[in-house]
Amino acid sequence: MSWIQVILIVGLLVAGLLAWLVLRNKLFGRLFFILQFVMGVVFVLWPHLTTRLANLIGIGRGTDFLLYLLILFVYFSGMCILAKFRQIERRQTLLIRQLALRGAVKLGEAKNVSL
């Protein structure tokens, strides 16, 4: 197994953990997206850094390194979106339950209700 495979596997595990933490605390998600922005600016200003970092971890080109980072970021972003959808789904379910219970008619009061 090469270094990049180990790094990508660890990165995916960390991205999954971060996505889970986003449900608990929005600060982690915000910091992650700010980190993406800062890294993008740094790599645009100093593109040779991508090649140097790639060579340090056993990748031949900086472009490949950026592609691997993109895969991790897209995975994490997708997990964040999925987590947000599930959170909204839970809130919607609770709201619908509350509305249904509020509008429910007691058994004794059902005589005056017409369908």
DSSP file (Angstrom, degrees, kcal/mol; ACC not computed):
  #  RESIDUE AA STRUCTURE BP1 BP2  ACC     N-H-->O    O-->H-N    N-H-->O    O-->H-N    TCO  KAPPA ALPHA  PHI   PSI    X-CA   Y-CA   Z-CA
    1    1 A M              0   0    0      0, 0.0     2,-0.1     0, 0.0     0, 0.0   0.000 360.0 360.0 360.0 133.0    0.0    0.0    0.0
    2    2 A S     >  -     0   0    0      1,-0.1     4,-1.8     4,-0.0     3,-0.2  -0.372 360.0-107.5 -85.5 167.0    1.4    3.4   -1.0
    3    3 A W  H  > S+     0   0    0      1,-0.2     4,-2.9     2,-0.2     5,-0.2   0.878 118.0  56.0 -60.5 -39.3    1.5    6.5    1.2
    4    4 A I  H  > S+     0   0    0      1,-0.2     4,-2.8     2,-0.2    -1,-0.2   0.874 105.0  52.4 -65.5 -34.8   -1.2    8.2   -0.8
    5    5 A Q  H  > S+     0   0    0     -3,-0.2     4,-2.3     2,-0.2    -1,-0.2   0.920 111.5  46.3 -64.8 -42.5   -3.6    5.3   -0.2
    6    6 A V  H  X S+     0   0    0     -4,-1.8     4,-2.6     2,-0.2     5,-0.2   0.932 114.1  48.6 -63.4 -45.2   -3.0    5.4    3.5
    7    7 A I  H  X S+     0   0    0     -4,-2.9     4,-2.8     1,-0.2    -2,-0.2   0.913 112.3  48.1 -62.9 -43.1   -3.5    9.2    3.5
    8    8 A L  H  X S+     0   0    0     -4,-2.8     4,-2.6     2,-0.2    -1,-0.2   0.898 112.1  48.9 -66.5 -39.6   -6.7    9.0    1.4
    9    9 A I  H  X S+     0   0    0     -4,-2.3     4,-2.1     2,-0.2    -2,-0.2   0.936 114.5  44.9 -65.0 -45.7   -8.2    6.3    3.7
   10   10 A V  H  X S+     0   0    0     -4,-2.6     4,-2.7     1,-0.2    -2,-0.2   0.909 112.8  53.0 -63.0 -41.0   -7.3    8.3    6.8
   11   11 A G  H  X S+     0   0    0     -4,-2.8     4,-2.7    -5,-0.2    -2,-0.2   0.901 108.6  48.8 -61.1 -42.0   -8.7   11.4    5.1
   12   12 A L  H  X S+     0   0    0     -4,-2.6     4,-2.3     2,-0.2    -1,-0.2   0.890 111.9  49.3 -65.7 -39.0  -12.0    9.7    4.3
   13   13 A L  H  X S+     0   0    0     -4,-2.1     4,-2.3     2,-0.2    -2,-0.2   0.919 112.8  47.0 -65.1 -42.5  -12.3    8.5    7.8
   14   14 A V  H  X S+     0   0    0     -4,-2.7     4,-2.9     2,-0.2    -2,-0.2   0.905 110.9  52.3 -65.0 -41.1  -11.6   12.0    9.2
   15   15 A A  H  X S+     0   0    0     -4,-2.7     4,-2.4     2,-0.2    -2,-0.2   0.901 109.9  49.1 -62.2 -40.6  -14.1   13.4    6.7
   16   16 A G  H  X S+     0   0    0     -4,-2.3     4,-1.9     2,-0.2    -1,-0.2   0.908 112.0  48.2 -63.9 -42.0  -16.7   11.0    7.9
   17   17 A L  H  X S+     0   0    0     -4,-2.3     4,-2.3     2,-0.2    -2,-0.2   0.916 112.0  49.4 -64.0 -43.1  -16.0   11.9   11.5
   18   18 A L  H  X S+     0   0    0     -4,-2.9     4,-1.8     1,-0.2    -2,-0.2   0.899 108.5  52.8 -63.4 -40.0  -16.1   15.6   10.7
   19   19 A A  H  X S+     0   0    0     -4,-2.4     4,-0.8     1,-0.2    -1,-0.2   0.892 109.9  49.2 -62.3 -38.2  -19.5   15.1    8.9
   20   20 A W  H >X S+     0   0    0     -4,-1.9     4,-0.7     1,-0.2     3,-0.7   0.898 109.8  51.5 -66.1 -40.1  -20.8   13.4   12.0
   21   21 A L  H >X S+     0   0    0     -4,-2.3     4,-3.4     1,-0.2     3,-0.6   0.795  96.4  68.6 -67.8 -27.8  -19.5   16.2   14.2
   22   22 A V  H 3< S+     0   0    0     -4,-1.8    -1,-0.2     1,-0.3    -2,-0.2   0.860  95.1  56.6 -60.2 -33.9  -21.3   18.7   12.0
   23   23 A L  H << S+     0   0    0     -4,-0.8    -1,-0.3    -3,-0.7    -2,-0.2   0.855 115.6  37.3 -62.5 -33.2  -24.5   17.3   13.3
   24   24 A R  H << S+     0   0    0     -4,-0.7     2,-0.4    -3,-0.6    -2,-0.2   0.857 132.0  13.7 -86.9 -39.0  -23.3   18.1   16.8
   25   25 A N    >X  -     0   0    0     -4,-3.4     3,-0.7     1,-0.1     4,-0.6  -0.966  53.7-156.6-147.1 121.8  -21.5   21.4   16.3
   26   26 A K  H 3> S+     0   0    0     -2,-0.4     4,-2.2     1,-0.2     5,-0.2   0.675  86.2  78.4 -73.2 -16.2  -21.6   23.7   13.3
   27   27 A L  H 3> S+     0   0    0      1,-0.2     4,-2.7     2,-0.2    -1,-0.2   0.891  89.4  54.3 -60.4 -41.0  -18.2   25.2   14.2
   28   28 A F  H <> S+     0   0    0     -3,-0.7     4,-2.2     1,-0.2    -1,-0.2   0.913 109.4  47.5 -61.0 -43.4  -16.3   22.1   12.8
   29   29 A G  H  X S+     0   0    0     -4,-0.6     4,-2.3     2,-0.2    -1,-0.2   0.915 112.0  49.5 -63.9 -43.6  -18.1   22.5    9.5
   30   30 A R  H  X S+     0   0    0     -4,-2.2     4,-2.3     1,-0.2    -2,-0.2   0.929 111.5  48.6 -61.9 -45.0  -17.4   26.2    9.3
   31   31 A L  H  X S+     0   0    0     -4,-2.7     4,-2.5     1,-0.2    -1,-0.2   0.892 110.0  52.7 -62.4 -39.1  -13.7   25.7   10.1
   32   32 A F  H  X S+     0   0    0     -4,-2.2     4,-1.9    -5,-0.2    -1,-0.2   0.919 111.3  45.1 -63.5 -43.5  -13.4   23.0    7.5
   33   33 A F  H  X S+     0   0    0     -4,-2.3     4,-1.9     2,-0.2    -1,-0.2   0.847 112.0  51.7 -71.9 -32.7  -14.9   25.2    4.8
   34   34 A I  H  X S+     0   0    0     -4,-2.3     4,-2.7     2,-0.2    -1,-0.2   0.902 108.3  53.0 -65.7 -40.3  -12.8   28.2    5.8
   35   35 A L  H  X S+     0   0    0     -4,-2.5     4,-2.7     1,-0.2     5,-0.2   0.896 106.5  52.9 -60.9 -40.6   -9.7   25.8    5.6
   36   36 A Q  H  X S+     0   0    0     -4,-1.9     4,-2.4     2,-0.2    -1,-0.2   0.936 110.4  47.3 -58.6 -46.4  -10.8   24.9    2.1
   37   37 A F  H  X S+     0   0    0     -4,-1.9     4,-2.4     2,-0.2    -2,-0.2   0.934 112.9  47.6 -62.2 -47.4  -10.9   28.5    1.1
   38   38 A V  H  X S+     0   0    0     -4,-2.7     4,-2.7     1,-0.2    -1,-0.2   0.916 112.2  49.8 -62.3 -43.6   -7.5   29.4    2.6
   39   39 A M  H  X S+     0   0    0     -4,-2.7     4,-2.8     1,-0.2     5,-0.2   0.907 109.7  52.2 -62.0 -40.5   -5.9   26.3    1.0
   40   40 A G  H  X S+     0   0    0     -4,-2.4     4,-1.7    -5,-0.2    -2,-0.2   0.922 111.2  46.2 -60.6 -44.6   -7.3   27.4   -2.3
   41   41 A V  H  X S+     0   0    0     -4,-2.4     4,-2.5     2,-0.2    -2,-0.2   0.923 113.4  49.1 -64.3 -44.5   -6.0   30.9   -2.0
   42   42 A V  H  X S+     0   0    0     -4,-2.7     4,-2.7     1,-0.2    -2,-0.2   0.919 112.2  47.8 -61.9 -44.1   -2.5   29.6   -0.9
   43   43 A F  H  < S+     0   0    0     -4,-2.8    -1,-0.2     1,-0.2    -2,-0.2   0.792 112.2  49.8 -70.8 -26.7   -2.3   27.1   -3.8
   44   44 A V  H  < S+     0   0    0     -4,-1.7    -1,-0.2    -5,-0.2    -2,-0.2   0.899 114.8  43.7 -74.2 -40.6   -3.4   29.8   -6.3
   45   45 A L  H  < S+     0   0    0     -4,-2.5    -2,-0.2     1,-0.3    -3,-0.2   0.879 130.6  23.8 -71.1 -37.6   -0.8   32.2   -5.0
   46   46 A W    ><  +     0   0    0     -4,-2.7     3,-1.8    -5,-0.2     4,-0.4  -0.677  67.8 170.3-129.1  77.0    2.0   29.6   -4.7
   47   47 A P  T >> S+     0   0    0      0, 0.0     3,-1.1     0, 0.0     4,-0.8   0.750  72.5  70.0 -63.7 -23.9    1.2   26.8   -7.2
   48   48 A H  H 3> S+     0   0    0      1,-0.2     4,-2.0     2,-0.2     5,-0.1   0.734  85.1  71.5 -65.8 -19.8    4.6   25.2   -6.7
   49   49 A L  H <> S+     0   0    0     -3,-1.8     4,-2.9     1,-0.2     5,-0.3   0.849  90.7  58.1 -64.0 -33.0    3.6   24.2   -3.2
   50   50 A T  H <> S+     0   0    0     -3,-1.1     4,-2.4    -4,-0.4    -1,-0.2   0.913 107.5  46.1 -64.8 -40.1    1.2   21.6   -4.6
   51   51 A T  H  X S+     0   0    0     -4,-0.8     4,-2.6     2,-0.2    -1,-0.2   0.907 113.2  49.7 -68.0 -40.7    4.1   19.8   -6.4
   52   52 A R  H  X S+     0   0    0     -4,-2.0     4,-1.8     2,-0.2    -2,-0.2   0.933 113.6  45.2 -63.4 -45.5    6.3   20.0   -3.3
   53   53 A L  H  X S+     0   0    0     -4,-2.9     4,-1.4     2,-0.2    -1,-0.2   0.906 112.4  52.4 -64.3 -40.4    3.5   18.6   -1.0
   54   54 A A  H  <>S+     0   0    0     -4,-2.4     5,-3.4    -5,-0.3     3,-0.4   0.925 109.5  48.6 -61.1 -44.6    2.7   15.9   -3.6
   55   55 A N  H ><5S+     0   0    0     -4,-2.6     3,-0.8     1,-0.2    -1,-0.2   0.844 105.6  59.2 -65.4 -33.0    6.4   14.8   -3.8
   56   56 A L  H 3<5S+     0   0    0     -4,-1.8    -1,-0.2     1,-0.2    -2,-0.2   0.849 112.4  38.3 -63.4 -33.9    6.6   14.7    0.0
   57   57 A I  T 3<5S-     0   0    0     -4,-1.4    -1,-0.2    -3,-0.4   -53,-0.2   0.303 125.1 -95.0-105.1  10.2    3.8   12.1    0.2
   58   58 A G  T < 5S+     0   0    0     -3,-0.8     2,-0.4    -4,-0.4    -3,-0.2   0.709  80.1 129.9  92.2  20.6    4.8   10.1   -2.9
   59   59 A I      < -     0   0    0     -5,-3.4    -1,-0.3    -6,-0.2    -2,-0.1  -0.886  50.8-143.4-106.9 140.8    2.6   11.6   -5.6
   60   60 A G  S    S+     0   0    0     -2,-0.4     2,-0.3     1,-0.1    -5,-0.1   0.885  76.5  34.0 -71.9 -40.7    4.3   12.7   -8.8
   61   61 A R     >  -     0   0    0     -7,-0.1     4,-1.5     1,-0.1     3,-0.1  -0.874  65.7-134.4-123.7 150.6    2.3   15.8   -9.7
   62   62 A G  H  > S+     0   0    0     -2,-0.3     4,-2.4     1,-0.2     5,-0.2   0.800 106.9  62.1 -66.7 -29.7    0.7   18.6   -7.8
   63   63 A T  H  > S+     0   0    0      2,-0.2     4,-2.0     1,-0.2    -1,-0.2   0.902 103.1  48.4 -63.8 -41.5   -2.3   18.3  -10.0
   64   64 A D  H  > S+     0   0    0      2,-0.2     4,-2.3     1,-0.2    -1,-0.2   0.900 109.3  54.1 -64.6 -40.1   -2.9   14.8   -8.8
   65   65 A F  H  X S+     0   0    0     -4,-1.5     4,-2.2     1,-0.2    -2,-0.2   0.922 108.8  48.2 -58.6 -45.8   -2.5   16.0   -5.2
   66   66 A L  H  X S+     0   0    0     -4,-2.4     4,-2.5     1,-0.2    -1,-0.2   0.873 108.9  54.2 -64.1 -36.6   -5.2   18.6   -5.8
   67   67 A L  H  X S+     0   0    0     -4,-2.0     4,-2.1     2,-0.2    -1,-0.2   0.916 108.3  48.8 -62.7 -42.8   -7.5   16.0   -7.4
   68   68 A Y  H  X S+     0   0    0     -4,-2.3     4,-1.9     2,-0.2    -2,-0.2   0.899 111.6  49.4 -64.8 -40.1   -7.2   13.8   -4.3
   69   69 A L  H  X S+     0   0    0     -4,-2.2     4,-2.7     1,-0.2    -1,-0.2   0.902 108.5  54.0 -63.5 -39.9   -7.9   16.7   -2.0
   70   70 A L  H  X S+     0   0    0     -4,-2.5     4,-2.8     1,-0.2     5,-0.3   0.903 105.3  53.4 -60.6 -41.7  -11.0   17.5   -4.2
   71   71 A I  H  X S+     0   0    0     -4,-2.1     4,-2.2     1,-0.2    -1,-0.2   0.928 111.0  46.5 -59.0 -45.2  -12.2   14.0   -3.7
   72   72 A L  H  X S+     0   0    0     -4,-1.9     4,-2.5     1,-0.2    -2,-0.2   0.922 113.7  47.7 -63.8 -44.0  -12.0   14.3    0.1
   73   73 A F  H  X S+     0   0    0     -4,-2.7     4,-2.7     2,-0.2    -2,-0.2   0.897 112.0  49.0 -66.4 -40.3  -13.6   17.8    0.1
   74   74 A V  H  X S+     0   0    0     -4,-2.8     4,-2.5     2,-0.2    -1,-0.2   0.910 111.6  50.2 -65.3 -41.5  -16.5   16.6   -2.1
   75   75 A Y  H  X S+     0   0    0     -4,-2.2     4,-2.2    -5,-0.3    -2,-0.2   0.944 113.1  45.6 -60.7 -48.4  -17.1   13.6    0.0
   76   76 A F  H  X S+     0   0    0     -4,-2.5     4,-2.3     1,-0.2    -2,-0.2   0.917 112.1  51.1 -62.8 -43.6  -17.1   15.7    3.2
   77   77 A S  H  X S+     0   0    0     -4,-2.7     4,-2.3     1,-0.2    -1,-0.2   0.908 109.7  50.4 -61.4 -42.2  -19.4   18.2    1.6
   78   78 A G  H  X S+     0   0    0     -4,-2.5     4,-2.5     1,-0.2    -1,-0.2   0.893 109.6  50.8 -61.9 -40.2  -21.8   15.5    0.5
   79   79 A M  H  X S+     0   0    0     -4,-2.2     4,-2.4     2,-0.2    -2,-0.2   0.884 109.4  51.3 -65.6 -37.7  -21.8   14.1    4.0
   80   80 A C  H  X S+     0   0    0     -4,-2.3     4,-2.3     2,-0.2    -2,-0.2   0.914 110.7  48.0 -64.8 -42.9  -22.6   17.5    5.5
   81   81 A I  H  X S+     0   0    0     -4,-2.3     4,-2.4     2,-0.2    -2,-0.2   0.922 112.2  49.1 -64.6 -43.7  -25.5   18.0    3.1
   82   82 A L  H  X S+     0   0    0     -4,-2.5     4,-2.2     1,-0.2    -2,-0.2   0.910 110.9  50.4 -60.9 -42.6  -26.9   14.5    3.9
   83   83 A A  H  X S+     0   0    0     -4,-2.4     4,-2.1     1,-0.2    -2,-0.2   0.904 110.4  49.8 -62.8 -41.2  -26.6   15.3    7.6
   84   84 A K  H  X S+     0   0    0     -4,-2.3     4,-2.5     2,-0.2    -2,-0.2   0.910 109.3  51.6 -65.3 -42.0  -28.4   18.6    7.2
   85   85 A F  H  X S+     0   0    0     -4,-2.4     4,-2.5     1,-0.2    -1,-0.2   0.909 110.6  48.7 -60.1 -42.3  -31.2   16.8    5.2
   86   86 A R  H  X S+     0   0    0     -4,-2.2     4,-2.3     2,-0.2    -1,-0.2   0.891 110.5  51.1 -66.3 -38.1  -31.6   14.3    8.0
   87   87 A Q  H  X S+     0   0    0     -4,-2.1     4,-2.2     2,-0.2    -2,-0.2   0.925 112.1  46.1 -64.0 -44.2  -31.7   17.0   10.6
   88   88 A I  H  X S+     0   0    0     -4,-2.5     4,-2.5     1,-0.2    -2,-0.2   0.891 110.6  54.4 -64.2 -39.8  -34.4   18.9    8.7
   89   89 A E  H  X S+     0   0    0     -4,-2.5     4,-2.2     2,-0.2    -2,-0.2   0.911 108.6  48.4 -60.8 -43.7  -36.3   15.6    8.2
   90   90 A R  H  X S+     0   0    0     -4,-2.3     4,-2.3     2,-0.2    -2,-0.2   0.922 112.0  48.6 -63.2 -44.5  -36.3   15.0   12.0
   91   91 A R  H  X S+     0   0    0     -4,-2.2     4,-2.3     1,-0.2    -2,-0.2   0.901 111.1  50.7 -62.7 -40.4  -37.5   18.5   12.7
   92   92 A Q  H  X S+     0   0    0     -4,-2.5     4,-2.6     2,-0.2    -1,-0.2   0.907 109.1  51.1 -64.4 -41.8  -40.3   18.2   10.1
   93   93 A T  H  X S+     0   0    0     -4,-2.2     4,-2.3     1,-0.2    -2,-0.2   0.924 111.1  47.8 -61.7 -45.0  -41.5   14.9   11.6
   94   94 A L  H  X S+     0   0    0     -4,-2.3     4,-2.4     1,-0.2    -1,-0.2   0.905 112.2  49.6 -63.2 -41.2  -41.6   16.4   15.1
   95   95 A L  H  X S+     0   0    0     -4,-2.3     4,-2.4     2,-0.2    -2,-0.2   0.917 110.9  48.8 -63.7 -44.1  -43.5   19.4   13.8
   96   96 A I  H  X S+     0   0    0     -4,-2.6     4,-2.4     2,-0.2    -1,-0.2   0.891 110.9  51.4 -64.4 -39.3  -46.1   17.3   12.0
   97   97 A R  H  X S+     0   0    0     -4,-2.3     4,-2.7    -5,-0.2     5,-0.2   0.934 110.2  48.6 -61.6 -45.8  -46.5   15.1   15.1
   98   98 A Q  H  X S+     0   0    0     -4,-2.4     4,-2.3     1,-0.2    -2,-0.2   0.912 112.8  47.7 -62.0 -42.3  -47.2   18.2   17.2
   99   99 A L  H  X S+     0   0    0     -4,-2.4     4,-1.9     2,-0.2    -1,-0.2   0.894 111.9  50.1 -65.7 -39.3  -49.7   19.6   14.7
  100  100 A A  H  X S+     0   0    0     -4,-2.4     4,-0.6     1,-0.2    -2,-0.2   0.907 112.8  46.0 -66.0 -41.8  -51.4   16.2   14.4
  101  101 A L  H  < S+     0   0    0     -4,-2.7     3,-0.4     1,-0.2    -2,-0.2   0.870 111.5  52.3 -69.2 -35.6  -51.7   15.9   18.2
  102  102 A R  H  < S+     0   0    0     -4,-2.3    -1,-0.2     1,-0.2    -2,-0.2   0.866 114.7  42.3 -66.7 -35.9  -52.9   19.5   18.5
  103  103 A G  H  < S+     0   0    0     -4,-1.9    -1,-0.2    -5,-0.2    -2,-0.2   0.486  90.1 114.6 -89.9  -3.2  -55.6   18.9   16.0
  104  104 A A     <  -     0   0    0     -4,-0.6     2,-0.4    -3,-0.4    -3,-0.0  -0.352  61.0-134.4 -70.3 149.9  -56.6   15.5   17.3
  105  105 A V        -     0   0    0     -2,-0.0     5,-0.1     2,-0.0    -1,-0.1  -0.871  18.0-119.2-106.6 135.8  -60.1   15.1   18.8
  106  106 A K    >>  -     0   0    0     -2,-0.4     4,-0.6     1,-0.1     3,-0.5  -0.357  27.8-112.6 -69.3 155.4  -60.7   13.3   22.0
  107  107 A L  G >4 S+     0   0    0      1,-0.2     3,-0.8     2,-0.2     4,-0.1   0.869 115.8  49.1 -59.1 -41.1  -62.9   10.2   21.9
  108  108 A G  G >4 S+     0   0    0      1,-0.2     3,-0.6     2,-0.1    -1,-0.2   0.779 110.1  51.6 -70.8 -27.1  -65.7   11.8   23.9
  109  109 A E  G X4 S+     0   0    0     -3,-0.5     3,-1.0     1,-0.2     4,-0.3   0.479  83.4  91.3 -87.7  -3.8  -65.7   15.0   21.8
  110  110 A A  G X<  +     0   0    0     -3,-0.8     3,-0.8    -4,-0.6    -1,-0.2   0.618  66.9  78.8 -70.3 -13.0  -66.0   13.1   18.5
  111  111 A K  G <  S+     0   0    0     -3,-0.6    -1,-0.2     1,-0.2    -2,-0.1   0.867  95.8  44.1 -64.1 -37.2  -69.9   13.2   18.5
  112  112 A N  G <  S+     0   0    0     -3,-1.0     2,-0.5     2,-0.0    -1,-0.2   0.467  94.1  96.0 -88.9  -1.1  -70.0   16.8   17.3
  113  113 A V    <   -     0   0    0     -3,-0.8     2,-0.4    -4,-0.3    -8,-0.0  -0.773  56.9-162.0 -95.0 128.6  -67.4   16.4   14.6
  114  114 A S              0   0    0     -2,-0.5    -2,-0.0     1,-0.1    -3,-0.0  -0.863 360.0 360.0-108.9 146.5  -68.5   15.7   11.1
  115  115 A L              0   0    0     -2,-0.4    -1,-0.1     0, 0.0    -2,-0.0   0.413 360.0 360.0 -91.9 360.0  -66.3   14.3    8.4
